[in-house]
Amino acid sequence: MYLEPPTNKPWPLVPTKKIVLFNGEDLEGWVRFIPDDKPDDQKKWTVDKVWSVRDGVIRCEGKPNGYIRTVESCANYKLHLEWRWAEKPTNSGVLLHRAGIDRVWPKCVEAQLMHENAGDFWLLSQSTIMVDGNQVGPKDFANAKKKHPSNEKPVGEWNEYDIICDGGTVRLTVNGLLQNEGTHANPASGPICLQSEGSPIEFRNIYLEPLKDR
């Protein structure tokens, strides 16, 4: 289900200055997706009920599974975003470089947001990455755990994710601590998605910055 068409540009957006992805007022620049074949107990959920903007914050109700994604494909950037759990913490993720069509589990590199697991990599739908010299994927689902114990803040407090995507290199920093790093990621460019998968979660301060050495 779409509320606006995807971009048809054949090249990814590479930032040369700060680009604000969320304007604090609405979801301009984003596409909301949930599947049409929802379970019976979730058929009442529409994209307007799942994703909303309140008080300068994106709120996701967490069900059904789906995501919002940037209209633009992106490459070679630093992504900053903040998130907090609005209620009982469960699962979500930042899906990097969604490839192919919109579906619940697209080919992408996921920067995990599951409670106490932020900083994990998940490789979805045959995506791959090299971590510590070992290839992760291709499988339907493959995981590379974070380097350190969870450093997430208590439920209800804001956390920061800083994600560097430099060609095929991806670095995940949670609240100032580098939690994971991989190379030779495939895909290495594409839209950025925020996932609906569990319970209410909120996002704010979402922007791209250019890589410092470019």
Backbone bond lengths (Angstrom), bond angles and torsions (degrees), N, CA, C in turn:
res aa  C-N    CA-C-N  psi(-1)  N-CA   C-N-CA  omega(-1)  CA-C   N-CA-C  phi
1 M - - - 1.460 - - 1.524 108.89 -
2 Y 1.322 116.99 128.23 1.458 122.05 -177.61 1.525 110.16 -119.62
3 L 1.318 116.49 149.96 1.450 121.36 169.86 1.518 111.95 -111.35
4 E 1.325 118.39 -9.86 1.453 122.01 174.39 1.519 107.65 -157.52
5 P 1.327 117.53 153.45 1.462 119.67 -175.35 1.515 111.94 -73.93
6 P 1.334 117.31 151.16 1.460 120.14 174.94 1.517 110.66 -72.16
7 T 1.328 116.00 161.07 1.454 119.99 177.00 1.521 110.55 -68.18
8 N 1.315 115.71 149.59 1.457 121.01 176.68 1.523 111.64 -108.21
9 K 1.331 117.55 10.01 1.453 120.32 -179.17 1.528 110.03 -65.88
10 P 1.324 118.06 136.29 1.469 120.25 -176.88 1.520 113.36 -84.31
11 W 1.336 118.28 0.44 1.456 120.36 -177.13 1.533 109.06 -129.34
12 P 1.336 118.35 152.15 1.461 120.39 179.35 1.521 112.19 -81.23
13 L 1.313 115.18 156.79 1.455 122.89 173.85 1.523 108.76 -77.95
14 V 1.336 117.01 124.38 1.462 123.15 174.95 1.525 106.80 -116.40
15 P 1.328 119.18 111.62 1.464 119.82 -173.13 1.528 112.69 -67.98
16 T 1.317 115.59 138.62 1.466 122.68 171.98 1.522 110.72 -110.63
17 K 1.330 116.89 -5.76 1.456 124.03 174.60 1.522 107.32 -153.68
18 K 1.318 116.72 173.58 1.462 120.03 179.26 1.525 110.10 -60.89
19 I 1.333 115.96 132.21 1.461 122.34 177.88 1.526 108.00 -123.23
20 V 1.311 116.95 115.73 1.461 121.74 178.60 1.526 108.49 -79.93
21 L 1.322 116.79 120.41 1.462 121.54 -178.51 1.525 112.77 -88.75
22 F 1.320 117.48 -25.23 1.468 121.93 178.41 1.516 108.28 -124.92
23 N 1.337 115.66 118.97 1.466 120.55 -173.73 1.518 114.21 -83.47
24 G 1.332 117.92 -1.20 1.454 121.34 177.84 1.513 114.73 83.81
25 E 1.343 116.91 -3.28 1.459 120.60 -175.90 1.524 113.64 -120.26
26 D 1.328 116.73 -38.48 1.459 120.32 -178.51 1.523 108.57 -155.23
27 L 1.320 116.60 -173.96 1.462 121.38 -176.28 1.523 111.77 -103.59
28 E 1.317 116.31 34.65 1.457 120.19 173.50 1.532 109.10 -59.59
29 G 1.324 116.25 133.33 1.458 120.90 -178.80 1.517 114.28 91.24
30 W 1.342 116.45 2.13 1.459 121.45 -179.77 1.527 110.17 -124.23
31 V 1.306 115.95 150.75 1.462 123.55 172.55 1.524 107.89 -112.46
32 R 1.327 116.82 130.21 1.466 121.27 178.55 1.527 109.10 -97.64
33 F 1.327 115.38 132.12 1.470 119.89 -178.36 1.517 110.91 -131.86
34 I 1.317 116.31 128.48 1.461 123.42 163.62 1.527 106.17 -137.31
35 P 1.324 118.28 150.60 1.468 119.80 -175.40 1.522 111.45 -71.95
36 D 1.309 115.78 153.13 1.465 120.54 175.73 1.526 111.70 -74.53
37 D 1.344 117.21 -30.47 1.469 121.06 -176.68 1.524 110.92 -90.94
38 K 1.334 116.20 63.67 1.462 121.40 -179.98 1.525 110.70 -79.30
39 P 1.352 117.45 153.32 1.466 119.95 173.23 1.529 110.52 -58.87
40 D 1.317 116.74 156.30 1.464 121.12 -176.57 1.519 112.26 -55.68
41 D 1.340 117.24 -38.65 1.460 119.48 -177.12 1.525 112.83 -76.45
42 Q 1.343 117.38 -1.40 1.462 120.69 179.43 1.527 112.64 -120.56
43 K 1.329 117.01 7.26 1.463 119.46 -177.05 1.529 112.49 -65.73
44 K 1.333 117.55 -22.67 1.467 120.17 179.45 1.526 112.27 -72.63
45 W 1.333 117.05 -15.67 1.454 120.19 -176.09 1.523 110.07 -80.25
46 T 1.324 115.30 122.89 1.458 122.22 174.12 1.521 108.44 -110.78
47 V 1.325 117.07 168.11 1.467 118.66 179.82 1.522 111.20 -59.66
48 D 1.342 117.55 -32.82 1.465 119.76 179.67 1.521 111.99 -68.35
49 K 1.335 116.80 -29.46 1.460 119.89 177.46 1.523 111.73 -81.04
50 V 1.318 116.62 -32.87 1.468 120.22 -177.25 1.522 111.22 -76.05
51 W 1.334 117.13 -43.07 1.463 121.91 -174.02 1.520 109.82 -121.05
52 S 1.330 116.54 127.45 1.461 121.07 179.10 1.521 109.42 -148.50
53 V 1.321 115.82 167.82 1.462 122.07 177.16 1.518 108.16 -121.21
54 R 1.336 115.80 125.96 1.460 121.63 179.79 1.518 108.89 -138.44
55 D 1.315 116.65 127.95 1.466 121.56 173.47 1.522 112.24 52.46
56 G 1.333 116.13 42.75 1.459 120.66 176.71 1.510 115.04 75.53
57 V 1.332 116.74 16.39 1.462 122.16 -176.24 1.529 109.16 -128.73
58 I 1.337 116.97 138.67 1.461 120.75 169.73 1.523 108.00 -81.74
59 R 1.318 116.02 126.55 1.467 120.38 177.11 1.522 108.92 -113.57
60 C 1.319 114.87 130.98 1.461 122.70 175.11 1.522 107.82 -116.88
61 E 1.330 116.96 130.60 1.465 120.54 -178.15 1.525 112.65 -78.06
62 G 1.344 117.52 -15.75 1.462 120.32 173.08 1.514 115.80 92.31
63 K 1.303 118.26 -4.97 1.461 121.36 176.22 1.519 108.97 -152.85
64 P 1.336 115.28 147.20 1.461 129.20 -5.48 1.522 111.30 -71.22
65 N 1.337 116.28 175.83 1.454 120.14 176.30 1.528 110.02 -61.65
66 G 1.313 115.37 143.19 1.458 122.18 179.94 1.513 108.74 168.97
67 Y 1.325 116.81 -154.82 1.466 119.94 179.48 1.518 110.28 -170.45
68 I 1.324 114.84 166.92 1.455 120.83 160.57 1.522 106.49 -109.37
69 R 1.324 115.85 147.66 1.460 119.68 -179.70 1.515 109.82 -136.76
70 T 1.313 114.56 154.13 1.455 119.35 175.68 1.523 109.62 -65.98
71 V 1.332 115.67 143.71 1.462 119.92 173.12 1.523 109.72 -62.32
72 E 1.324 115.94 -38.76 1.459 121.34 -177.53 1.526 111.70 -83.59
73 S 1.326 115.79 142.00 1.462 120.71 163.02 1.521 108.31 -76.72
74 C 1.330 117.10 147.17 1.464 121.28 -173.97 1.526 109.97 -132.33
75 A 1.333 115.75 151.78 1.468 121.46 176.79 1.517 108.68 -154.50
76 N 1.329 116.26 151.16 1.469 123.17 171.98 1.530 111.18 55.12
77 Y 1.326 115.47 75.68 1.458 120.73 -173.57 1.523 110.34 -154.94
78 K 1.325 114.63 167.11 1.458 122.89 164.17 1.521 106.91 -110.24
79 L 1.322 115.96 122.97 1.460 122.40 177.66 1.519 109.09 -102.59
80 H 1.323 116.14 129.66 1.466 121.54 173.03 1.520 108.22 -117.29
81 L 1.320 115.69 135.48 1.461 120.27 171.03 1.517 108.73 -152.23
82 E 1.327 115.03 160.94 1.458 121.97 176.93 1.524 108.59 -124.91
83 W 1.328 115.98 143.50 1.463 120.39 179.56 1.519 110.48 -141.36
84 R 1.322 115.03 155.52 1.465 121.01 170.99 1.522 108.37 -150.15
85 W 1.321 114.30 154.38 1.459 120.49 176.11 1.513 108.56 -85.98
86 A 1.340 115.91 127.30 1.458 120.40 -177.55 1.526 111.85 -82.31
87 E 1.332 116.20 -26.12 1.461 121.55 -179.89 1.527 107.69 -139.25
88 K 1.322 117.78 -142.50 1.463 120.57 177.95 1.527 109.62 -59.98
89 P 1.332 118.87 127.03 1.464 120.50 -177.22 1.523 111.76 -76.21
90 T 1.323 115.87 138.03 1.462 120.32 176.56 1.522 109.37 -136.15
91 N 1.337 117.15 -99.78 1.460 119.98 -168.54 1.523 111.47 -139.12
92 S 1.310 115.34 146.30 1.459 123.86 171.96 1.516 105.97 -168.53
93 G 1.312 116.91 -176.74 1.457 119.80 178.44 1.511 111.00 -171.91
94 V 1.316 114.93 163.24 1.457 122.72 171.80 1.524 105.99 -104.97
95 L 1.317 116.55 112.49 1.459 121.42 -176.89 1.520 108.40 -92.59
96 L 1.321 115.39 113.90 1.458 121.44 -176.20 1.516 110.06 -94.31
97 H 1.325 115.23 125.21 1.471 122.26 167.08 1.523 112.27 68.55
98 R 1.333 114.28 50.63 1.463 119.83 176.19 1.529 110.33 -53.90
99 A 1.323 116.79 128.45 1.464 122.53 179.84 1.525 109.41 -112.93
100 G 1.322 116.34 150.70 1.455 120.48 177.05 1.512 112.62 79.07
101 I 1.320 115.60 -152.53 1.456 121.42 -176.09 1.523 110.38 -85.18
102 D 1.332 115.80 164.30 1.457 120.44 174.68 1.522 109.69 -71.27
103 R 1.325 115.69 125.25 1.464 122.99 174.78 1.518 106.94 -154.36
104 V 1.318 116.92 166.20 1.468 120.40 -173.29 1.521 111.58 -59.77
105 W 1.327 117.95 -41.57 1.462 121.59 -179.47 1.534 108.50 -118.39
106 P 1.317 118.01 78.25 1.465 120.14 -178.14 1.525 111.44 -76.12
107 K 1.306 115.66 161.34 1.461 119.64 171.63 1.524 107.85 -66.88
108 C 1.337 116.37 121.47 1.466 121.22 -176.73 1.522 108.98 -172.04
109 V 1.317 115.69 170.21 1.462 123.39 170.66 1.522 106.67 -104.29
110 E 1.322 117.13 115.55 1.461 120.48 -177.57 1.520 111.21 -94.16
111 A 1.333 115.04 128.39 1.460 122.24 167.63 1.528 105.92 -91.69
112 Q 1.310 116.50 107.00 1.462 122.97 -168.82 1.525 111.66 -64.57
113 L 1.351 114.53 143.25 1.459 121.86 171.58 1.524 112.23 -123.15
114 M 1.327 118.04 3.63 1.466 119.15 176.80 1.525 109.60 -50.68
115 H 1.330 115.64 137.61 1.462 121.01 -177.12 1.527 111.35 -51.45
116 E 1.326 115.94 126.81 1.464 126.27 -179.14 1.524 113.25 70.82
117 N 1.318 117.26 9.13 1.463 121.45 177.70 1.522 113.05 -125.57
118 A 1.322 118.09 9.16 1.462 120.70 178.56 1.525 109.38 -59.02
119 G 1.312 116.11 129.12 1.457 121.95 -175.25 1.516 113.21 111.11
120 D 1.325 117.67 -13.50 1.467 120.51 171.84 1.528 109.85 -69.87
121 F 1.317 116.32 151.61 1.460 122.11 164.68 1.526 108.73 -96.40
122 W 1.320 116.07 138.54 1.457 121.54 163.53 1.515 107.90 -123.08
123 L 1.320 115.99 132.81 1.457 122.15 179.07 1.519 107.17 -106.91
124 L 1.329 115.78 114.67 1.457 121.03 -173.17 1.523 111.38 -104.04
125 S 1.325 115.41 140.96 1.471 122.69 167.33 1.525 113.03 53.69
126 Q 1.337 115.39 51.40 1.473 123.62 173.21 1.526 114.01 80.08
127 S 1.313 119.09 11.73 1.468 120.29 172.31 1.530 109.23 -73.71
128 T 1.333 117.02 161.80 1.463 121.78 -176.17 1.522 110.97 -141.64
129 I 1.337 115.08 159.06 1.460 122.38 172.93 1.530 107.29 -159.42
130 M 1.318 116.98 153.32 1.462 122.42 174.47 1.525 108.94 -100.79
131 V 1.331 117.14 125.57 1.462 122.59 177.74 1.521 108.24 -128.42
132 D 1.328 116.79 122.55 1.471 122.11 -178.99 1.526 111.91 53.26
133 G 1.322 115.56 38.98 1.456 120.84 176.44 1.511 115.53 81.73
134 N 1.326 117.47 0.69 1.466 121.36 -179.34 1.519 110.44 -114.91
135 Q 1.319 116.02 135.18 1.461 119.27 177.70 1.520 110.12 -78.47
136 V 1.330 115.33 131.91 1.460 122.64 175.76 1.525 107.45 -105.60
137 G 1.340 117.84 122.79 1.455 122.36 -172.28 1.522 109.15 88.23
138 P 1.351 118.72 177.69 1.470 125.65 4.16 1.531 112.35 -86.41
139 K 1.304 115.37 127.91 1.461 123.38 173.50 1.527 107.39 -143.91
140 D 1.317 116.41 176.72 1.459 118.33 172.63 1.524 110.05 -63.96
141 F 1.355 116.26 -41.13 1.459 122.13 177.15 1.525 108.29 -143.36
142 A 1.337 117.24 125.87 1.464 121.78 176.51 1.523 108.14 -139.01
143 N 1.339 116.16 148.94 1.458 121.20 -168.87 1.519 111.25 -129.91
144 A 1.337 116.50 139.90 1.465 122.89 169.55 1.523 107.19 -126.59
145 K 1.323 116.46 114.13 1.459 121.32 -173.81 1.526 111.67 -69.63
146 K 1.313 115.10 154.59 1.460 121.99 177.62 1.523 110.18 -66.76
147 K 1.340 115.52 162.19 1.463 121.40 -173.12 1.525 113.45 -80.37
148 H 1.328 117.82 -25.36 1.465 121.73 -172.40 1.530 109.91 -129.01
149 P 1.341 117.47 163.54 1.466 119.56 172.88 1.526 111.02 -58.10
150 S 1.309 115.29 160.34 1.459 120.03 -178.04 1.527 111.32 -56.70
151 N 1.334 115.48 134.13 1.466 120.63 174.94 1.519 110.60 -121.22
152 E 1.346 115.63 28.33 1.457 120.24 176.83 1.529 110.46 -71.85
153 K 1.320 115.19 153.21 1.457 120.85 178.66 1.530 110.30 -82.90
154 P 1.329 117.00 164.57 1.467 119.57 -179.52 1.530 111.66 -58.20
155 V 1.319 115.24 153.17 1.462 121.29 179.43 1.526 109.72 -53.75
156 G 1.321 115.90 133.53 1.460 121.86 -178.94 1.511 113.77 98.43
157 E 1.346 117.57 -15.98 1.458 120.97 177.10 1.526 109.90 -97.59
158 W 1.329 115.20 154.49 1.461 120.83 -177.38 1.525 111.39 -81.10
159 N 1.323 115.42 134.09 1.462 124.17 173.50 1.517 109.43 -108.42
160 E 1.336 115.97 157.63 1.457 121.53 178.32 1.528 110.35 -117.90
161 Y 1.317 115.20 134.39 1.465 122.95 172.93 1.522 107.32 -116.19
162 D 1.324 116.53 125.62 1.462 122.08 172.27 1.519 107.06 -120.46
163 I 1.317 115.17 117.63 1.460 122.14 -172.89 1.518 109.03 -121.13
164 I 1.315 116.29 120.59 1.460 121.37 176.51 1.516 108.87 -102.33
165 C 1.314 115.79 126.74 1.467 122.84 173.85 1.520 107.10 -120.02
166 D 1.320 115.94 110.90 1.466 122.86 -175.75 1.517 107.81 -127.82
167 G 1.335 116.19 95.42 1.453 118.77 -170.47 1.517 108.59 61.47
168 G 1.323 117.30 -124.84 1.455 121.18 178.03 1.514 114.46 -91.46
169 T 1.332 118.35 4.14 1.462 121.86 178.55 1.524 110.00 -90.77
170 V 1.333 116.33 132.12 1.459 122.02 179.28 1.524 108.36 -129.91
171 R 1.336 116.76 127.76 1.469 122.17 178.22 1.524 108.59 -122.16
172 L 1.330 115.93 132.16 1.456 122.27 -178.80 1.522 109.73 -113.40
173 T 1.316 116.80 115.51 1.459 122.53 179.40 1.522 108.70 -116.25
174 V 1.334 116.30 122.81 1.457 123.09 -178.02 1.522 108.38 -111.59
175 N 1.316 116.89 119.72 1.466 121.81 178.98 1.527 111.78 48.33
176 G 1.335 115.45 43.82 1.455 121.48 174.80 1.514 115.85 86.26
177 L 1.327 118.77 -3.58 1.463 122.65 -178.52 1.527 109.76 -110.21
178 L 1.346 116.71 124.35 1.458 120.66 176.31 1.526 108.85 -68.19
179 Q 1.327 116.12 112.12 1.461 121.06 -175.85 1.521 113.40 -99.61
180 N 1.333 117.97 -22.53 1.458 118.87 -177.67 1.512 109.81 -161.79
181 E 1.329 114.80 152.79 1.464 120.73 178.68 1.519 108.53 -152.38
182 G 1.313 116.03 134.88 1.453 121.20 178.01 1.512 110.69 -140.47
183 T 1.326 115.74 163.07 1.459 121.82 179.48 1.531 109.06 -130.14
184 H 1.325 114.89 169.60 1.464 121.87 177.44 1.531 111.79 54.63
185 A 1.322 116.20 38.58 1.463 119.89 179.35 1.521 110.65 -68.02
186 N 1.312 114.90 139.61 1.461 121.93 175.02 1.528 108.21 -137.74
187 P 1.346 116.05 115.65 1.458 130.95 8.83 1.527 112.58 -80.02
188 A 1.349 114.70 157.80 1.461 121.62 -177.60 1.522 112.66 -111.98
189 S 1.308 118.09 1.49 1.460 121.72 174.90 1.518 108.43 -154.18
190 G 1.321 115.53 157.71 1.457 120.36 179.30 1.515 110.68 149.24
191 P 1.332 117.66 -179.83 1.459 120.80 177.76 1.527 112.09 -63.63
192 I 1.322 115.37 155.22 1.461 123.77 175.68 1.525 107.75 -103.01
193 C 1.334 116.65 131.33 1.468 121.31 -175.71 1.527 110.40 -120.49
194 L 1.331 116.01 146.64 1.458 123.63 170.04 1.519 106.90 -112.04
195 Q 1.312 116.21 127.28 1.461 121.53 -164.83 1.525 113.00 -93.17
196 S 1.314 115.11 143.06 1.463 123.85 167.59 1.520 107.29 -102.55
197 E 1.346 116.31 115.15 1.469 118.42 -176.30 1.519 110.95 -163.70
198 G 1.336 118.13 67.30 1.453 116.52 174.33 1.506 114.63 146.25
199 S 1.333 117.08 -87.38 1.458 121.51 -175.25 1.523 109.31 -139.57
200 P 1.341 117.93 171.08 1.460 120.32 -174.86 1.529 113.16 -58.16
201 I 1.324 114.54 133.17 1.455 123.06 178.92 1.521 107.81 -139.81
202 E 1.325 116.72 149.69 1.461 121.63 -178.14 1.521 110.19 -124.84
203 F 1.343 115.06 149.85 1.456 122.62 -179.22 1.527 109.74 -132.64
204 R 1.327 115.81 149.38 1.460 120.85 174.62 1.530 109.05 -156.08
205 N 1.346 115.03 172.93 1.473 122.15 174.88 1.530 111.52 48.74
206 I 1.322 115.17 61.30 1.467 121.37 -177.39 1.522 108.50 -105.75
207 Y 1.315 116.53 118.09 1.465 118.91 -179.41 1.522 110.79 -155.06
208 L 1.332 114.37 159.79 1.462 123.01 173.95 1.514 109.49 -106.00
209 E 1.322 115.62 148.33 1.461 122.20 171.10 1.521 108.73 -131.84
210 P 1.333 117.31 152.39 1.468 118.97 177.26 1.520 110.89 -69.22
211 L 1.309 116.45 153.18 1.458 120.74 173.92 1.514 109.01 -68.50
212 K 1.320 116.53 141.91 1.462 120.46 -171.57 1.516 113.47 -66.57
213 D 1.336 117.68 -29.32 1.462 119.97 -175.09 1.522 112.32 -93.57
214 R 1.335 117.16 18.25 1.464 119.82 -179.79 1.522 110.38 -118.91
